[in-house]
Amino acid sequence: MTDISVVMITKNAERKLEQCLSSLVSFSEVIIYDNGSTDKTLEIAKGFNNVKVFEGDFFGFGETKKHATSLSSHDWVFSLDADEVMTEALVEELTNMSLEEETVYQVRRDNYYRGKHIKCCGWYPEYIVRLYNRGNTDFSNAKVHETIQSEGMQVIKLKQPIKHYSFDSVGDFLVKIQSYSEIYAQDMKGKKRVSVLAGVLRGLFAFVKSYFFRKGIFYGFEGFVVSFFHALGTTVKYLKLHEKNNPLN
């Protein structure tokens, strides 16, 4: 495909990057904007002829993805993460479709934990806007939970999915919680206040919602782990925010 640039940001993303980039060989341009990897991320990326590697600072997820998008040659951009794999069926669908102006395209993201497709805990079905024309819209400036802005635009769902290999182990959850909670707490410092009790109660509610209301209880070990880390992530981000709002004298 010569009219769509795939764009991603990376940092120490070697875990699934080769599999990700192998699924993108049909695209003429893949942009990687790296934020200081110390593993084999850059080595892997430079092994693909259609990949252009740039290196620079991280400004928060929204602003960083906007900057990465500006480095692409094409106005049509497919935003992908380094732990996501584009299915052959989706590549074929994109090849055979005509893109419409003033339209953004959602893709279904199938989430996996330990190689298992998780269809509970709010992980399925998950539709996210990923294909858009940068001349008409772009990412929000949110530090975390950034989204492609689609207000006032037509939204079309693509038929085929991407595969998201987000977590292979408990350790992967811990790494992500540490990173995302720190960015959230730093961004919300002084803007939002939350008590320790409120942080704990919100975490408890997140577990109940995920494990019982969203049927994690029916998915054995994986359902429990996903629900547990929903709760832990919620609690940790609020405790960090409380800590930053109340520094030691």
URSULMO-V280508 format. One record per residue. RES is the residue in three letters. PHI is phi in whole degrees, -180 to 180 (none if undefined). Layout:
BEGIN
res & phi
RES & PHI
RES & PHI
END
This chain:
BEGIN
res & phi
MET & none
THR & -105
ASP & -115
ILE & -125
SER & -99
VAL & -91
VAL & -126
MET & -147
ILE & -109
THR & -138
LYS & -158
ASN & 50
ALA & -108
GLU & -64
ARG & -55
LYS & -125
LEU & -64
GLU & -63
GLN & -65
CYS & -61
LEU & -69
SER & -64
SER & -79
LEU & -115
VAL & -66
SER & -79
PHE & -91
SER & -73
GLU & -142
VAL & -124
ILE & -99
ILE & -116
TYR & -111
ASP & -98
ASN & -112
GLY & 97
SER & -64
THR & -117
ASP & -100
LYS & -93
THR & -54
LEU & -67
GLU & -62
ILE & -65
ALA & -61
LYS & -74
GLY & -84
PHE & -111
ASN & -66
ASN & -92
VAL & -99
LYS & -110
VAL & -104
PHE & -124
GLU & -128
GLY & -177
ASP & -80
PHE & -103
PHE & -114
GLY & 101
PHE & -63
GLY & -62
GLU & -66
THR & -67
LYS & -68
LYS & -63
HIS & -65
ALA & -60
THR & -62
SER & -65
LEU & -86
SER & -80
SER & -86
HIS & -109
ASP & -76
TRP & -81
VAL & -127
PHE & -109
SER & -87
LEU & -135
ASP & -99
ALA & -73
ASP & -106
GLU & -113
VAL & -125
MET & -80
THR & -73
GLU & -61
ALA & -65
LEU & -70
VAL & -58
GLU & -65
GLU & -61
LEU & -66
THR & -63
ASN & -100
MET & -109
SER & -104
LEU & -81
GLU & -110
GLU & -64
GLU & 59
THR & -130
VAL & -117
TYR & -121
GLN & -90
VAL & -126
ARG & -80
ARG & -106
ASP & -89
ASN & -95
TYR & -123
TYR & -130
ARG & 55
GLY & 80
LYS & -103
HIS & -73
ILE & -94
LYS & -113
CYS & -144
CYS & 61
GLY & 80
TRP & -88
TYR & -153
PRO & -78
GLU & -122
TYR & -110
ILE & -133
VAL & -69
ARG & -132
LEU & -114
TYR & -157
ASN & -99
ARG & -67
GLY & -76
ASN & -112
THR & -160
ASP & -164
PHE & -70
SER & -71
ASN & -90
ALA & -59
LYS & -67
VAL & -134
HIS & 55
GLU & -69
THR & -137
ILE & -80
GLN & -73
SER & -130
GLU & -60
GLY & 79
MET & -111
GLN & -74
VAL & -117
ILE & -118
LYS & -89
LEU & -73
LYS & -83
GLN & -105
PRO & -99
ILE & -109
LYS & -105
HIS & -112
TYR & -95
SER & -72
PHE & -140
ASP & -104
SER & -159
VAL & -58
GLY & -59
ASP & -64
PHE & -61
LEU & -63
VAL & -63
LYS & -68
ILE & -61
GLN & -59
SER & -68
TYR & -69
SER & -66
GLU & -67
ILE & -64
TYR & -62
ALA & -64
GLN & -67
ASP & -70
MET & -93
LYS & -55
GLY & 80
LYS & -99
LYS & -142
ARG & -120
VAL & -147
SER & -82
VAL & -61
LEU & -62
ALA & -63
GLY & -63
VAL & -67
LEU & -66
ARG & -66
GLY & -65
LEU & -63
PHE & -65
ALA & -61
PHE & -67
VAL & -59
LYS & -63
SER & -73
TYR & -78
PHE & -102
PHE & -69
ARG & -105
LYS & 69
GLY & -62
ILE & -61
PHE & -91
TYR & -116
GLY & 58
PHE & -58
GLU & -64
GLY & -64
PHE & -68
VAL & -62
VAL & -60
SER & -66
PHE & -59
PHE & -79
HIS & -59
ALA & -67
LEU & -64
GLY & -60
THR & -63
THR & -64
VAL & -62
LYS & -65
TYR & -77
LEU & -66
LYS & -65
LEU & -63
HIS & -60
GLU & -63
LYS & -71
ASN & -77
ASN & -132
PRO & -69
LEU & -67
ASN & -76
END
